[in-house]
């Protein structure tokens, strides 16, 4: 979620101080997304320059200022809420990149790597499931955040399972390379000398 739009959302309820905005943001997201107080004031300063918020007294420092939403800020908030996320290329997912690299390494067991990541994701899902069970029924904000994260992690597990099945049914990994036979003239001469010595030893043994 955009921090700037989160601030606009909270200010749409009533004027608030910076620290209050930080506390309410973390409370409503179940403290899943911790927010640095510096981010709050930097964002509020930018929103004030843009005319989306205004403060009580421009001469006070950030902690003493109370911010309120302007008409331009309200229009910006409603425009953002109604605008679908911009479609673009798939993000550079680190897990996908790791598997892409691993399938090209002959000394790596890709199946073991997939299972290791799967176990870690399942542990995360269990943690969020416990968090959801312990949350108060009226804490809708936390429930929405946890549900979104559980669905995302479930999708990762499904991708890991699909990747495992694909690699098992379509093995495309390179085979370990073996040293090429030396066919140079020097190697031929060396082979001939070795053969000669072997023949001399055999003849001596017969005598």
C-alpha positions as CSV (number, residue, x, y, z in Angstrom):
1,X,0.0,0.0,0.0
2,X,1.2,3.5,-0.8
3,X,2.2,5.3,2.4
4,X,1.1,8.6,1.0
5,X,-2.4,7.3,0.3
6,X,-2.6,5.6,3.6
7,X,-1.9,9.0,5.2
8,X,-4.7,10.6,3.1
9,X,-7.1,7.8,4.1
10,X,-6.4,8.3,7.9
11,X,-6.7,12.1,7.5
12,X,-10.0,11.7,5.7
13,X,-11.5,10.7,9.1
14,X,-10.2,13.7,11.1
15,X,-7.2,16.0,11.5
16,X,-4.3,14.1,13.2
17,X,-0.7,14.5,14.4
18,X,2.2,12.6,12.8
19,X,2.8,10.2,15.6
20,X,-0.9,9.5,15.8
21,X,-0.9,8.7,12.1
22,X,1.9,6.3,12.5
23,X,0.2,4.5,15.5
24,X,-3.1,4.2,13.6
25,X,-1.5,2.9,10.5
26,X,0.3,0.1,12.4
27,X,-2.7,-0.7,14.5
28,X,-5.0,-1.0,11.5
29,X,-2.6,-3.3,9.6
30,X,-2.0,-5.5,12.6
31,X,1.6,-4.2,12.9
32,X,2.4,-6.4,9.8
33,X,3.9,-3.4,8.1
34,X,5.9,-1.4,10.6
35,X,6.3,2.2,9.7
36,X,9.3,4.4,10.5
37,X,8.3,7.8,12.0
38,X,10.7,9.5,9.6
39,X,8.7,8.0,6.7
40,X,5.5,9.6,8.1
41,X,6.9,13.1,8.3
42,X,8.7,12.9,5.0
43,X,5.4,11.8,3.4
44,X,3.4,14.5,5.1
45,X,5.8,17.2,4.0
46,X,5.5,16.0,0.4
47,X,1.7,15.9,0.6
48,X,1.7,19.5,2.1
49,X,3.9,20.8,-0.8
50,X,1.5,19.1,-3.2
51,X,-1.5,20.8,-1.6
52,X,-3.1,17.5,-0.5
53,X,-2.8,18.3,3.2
54,X,-2.3,21.4,5.4
55,X,-1.1,21.8,8.9
56,X,-2.1,24.1,11.8
57,X,1.2,26.0,12.0
58,X,3.9,26.0,9.5
59,X,6.3,27.3,12.1
60,X,6.1,24.3,14.4
61,X,8.2,21.2,14.0
62,X,6.7,17.9,12.7
63,X,5.7,16.4,16.1
64,X,3.6,19.5,17.0
65,X,1.8,19.9,13.8
66,X,-1.7,18.7,13.3
67,X,-2.5,17.8,9.7
68,X,-5.8,17.9,7.9
69,X,-6.9,16.8,4.4
70,X,-7.6,19.4,1.8
71,X,-10.2,19.3,-1.0
72,X,-7.4,18.4,-3.5
73,X,-6.3,15.6,-1.1
74,X,-9.8,14.2,-1.0
75,X,-10.0,14.2,-4.8
76,X,-6.6,12.5,-4.9
77,X,-7.7,9.8,-2.4
78,X,-10.9,9.0,-4.3
79,X,-9.1,8.9,-7.6
80,X,-6.5,6.5,-6.2
81,X,-9.2,4.2,-4.7
82,X,-10.9,3.9,-8.1
83,X,-7.8,3.5,-10.2
84,X,-6.9,-0.2,-10.9
85,X,-3.2,-1.1,-10.3
86,X,-1.1,-0.5,-13.4
87,X,-0.4,-3.6,-15.4
88,X,3.2,-4.3,-16.2
89,X,5.8,-7.0,-16.6
90,X,6.1,-9.7,-13.9
91,X,8.2,-8.5,-10.9
92,X,11.7,-9.9,-10.4
93,X,10.7,-12.5,-7.9
94,X,13.8,-13.7,-6.0
95,X,12.4,-17.2,-5.5
96,X,11.7,-17.7,-9.2
97,X,15.2,-16.4,-10.1
98,X,16.8,-18.9,-7.6
99,X,15.0,-21.8,-9.2
100,X,16.0,-20.6,-12.7
101,X,19.6,-20.5,-11.6
102,X,19.5,-23.8,-9.8
103,X,18.2,-25.8,-12.8
104,X,21.4,-24.9,-14.6
105,X,23.7,-26.2,-11.9
106,X,24.5,-29.9,-12.1
107,X,25.8,-30.0,-8.6
108,X,22.6,-28.8,-7.1
109,X,19.5,-30.8,-6.1
110,X,16.7,-28.6,-7.3
111,X,14.0,-30.8,-5.8
112,X,15.6,-30.3,-2.3
113,X,15.8,-26.6,-2.9
114,X,12.1,-26.5,-3.8
115,X,11.1,-28.5,-0.8
116,X,13.2,-26.3,1.5
117,X,11.4,-23.2,0.3
118,X,8.1,-25.0,0.6
119,X,8.7,-25.8,4.2
120,X,9.6,-22.2,5.0
121,X,6.5,-20.9,3.3
122,X,4.2,-23.3,5.1
123,X,5.8,-22.2,8.4
124,X,4.9,-18.6,7.5
125,X,1.4,-19.6,6.6
126,X,1.0,-21.3,10.0
127,X,2.3,-18.1,11.8
128,X,-0.3,-16.0,10.0
129,X,-3.0,-18.6,10.7
130,X,-2.3,-18.3,14.4
131,X,-2.3,-14.5,14.2
132,X,-5.7,-14.6,12.5
133,X,-7.1,-16.9,15.2
134,X,-5.8,-14.7,18.0
135,X,-7.2,-11.5,16.4
136,X,-10.3,-9.9,17.7
137,X,-13.4,-10.5,15.5
138,X,-13.9,-6.8,15.1
139,X,-10.4,-6.2,13.9
140,X,-11.4,-6.2,10.2
141,X,-8.2,-4.4,9.1
142,X,-5.9,-7.1,10.5
143,X,-8.2,-9.8,9.1
144,X,-7.9,-8.4,5.6
145,X,-4.1,-8.1,5.8
146,X,-3.7,-11.6,7.1
147,X,-6.1,-13.1,4.5
148,X,-4.2,-11.3,1.7
149,X,-0.9,-12.7,2.9
150,X,-2.2,-16.2,3.3
151,X,-3.6,-16.2,-0.2
152,X,-0.3,-14.9,-1.5
153,X,1.7,-17.5,0.3
154,X,-0.7,-20.2,-0.8
155,X,0.0,-19.1,-4.4
156,X,3.7,-19.4,-3.8
157,X,3.3,-23.0,-2.5
158,X,1.2,-23.9,-5.5
159,X,3.9,-22.5,-7.8
160,X,6.6,-24.5,-6.0
161,X,4.5,-27.7,-6.5
162,X,3.9,-26.9,-10.1
163,X,7.7,-26.2,-10.7
164,X,8.5,-29.5,-9.1
165,X,6.0,-31.4,-11.3
166,X,7.3,-29.6,-14.4
167,X,10.9,-30.4,-13.7
168,X,10.1,-34.0,-13.0
169,X,8.2,-34.5,-16.2
170,X,10.4,-32.4,-18.5
171,X,14.1,-32.9,-17.3
172,X,16.1,-30.2,-19.1
173,X,19.1,-29.9,-16.8
174,X,22.5,-30.2,-18.4
175,X,24.4,-33.4,-17.8
176,X,27.8,-33.2,-16.0
177,X,30.5,-32.7,-18.6
178,X,33.2,-35.4,-19.0
179,X,36.8,-34.6,-20.0
180,X,37.3,-34.9,-23.8
181,X,39.7,-37.6,-25.1
182,X,43.1,-36.1,-26.1
183,X,43.7,-37.0,-29.7
184,X,46.8,-34.9,-30.3
185,X,49.9,-36.4,-31.9
186,X,51.7,-36.2,-28.6
187,X,49.0,-38.1,-26.9
188,X,49.2,-40.8,-29.6
189,X,53.0,-41.1,-29.1
190,X,52.5,-41.4,-25.3
191,X,49.9,-44.2,-25.9
192,X,52.3,-46.0,-28.2
193,X,55.1,-45.8,-25.6
194,X,52.8,-47.0,-22.9
195,X,51.7,-49.9,-25.1
196,X,55.3,-50.8,-25.8
197,X,56.2,-50.9,-22.2
198,X,53.2,-53.1,-21.4
199,X,54.3,-55.5,-24.2
200,X,57.9,-55.7,-22.9
201,X,56.7,-56.5,-19.4
202,X,54.4,-59.2,-20.7
203,X,57.2,-60.8,-22.7
204,X,59.5,-60.8,-19.7
205,X,56.9,-62.5,-17.6
206,X,56.6,-65.3,-20.2
207,X,60.4,-65.9,-20.2
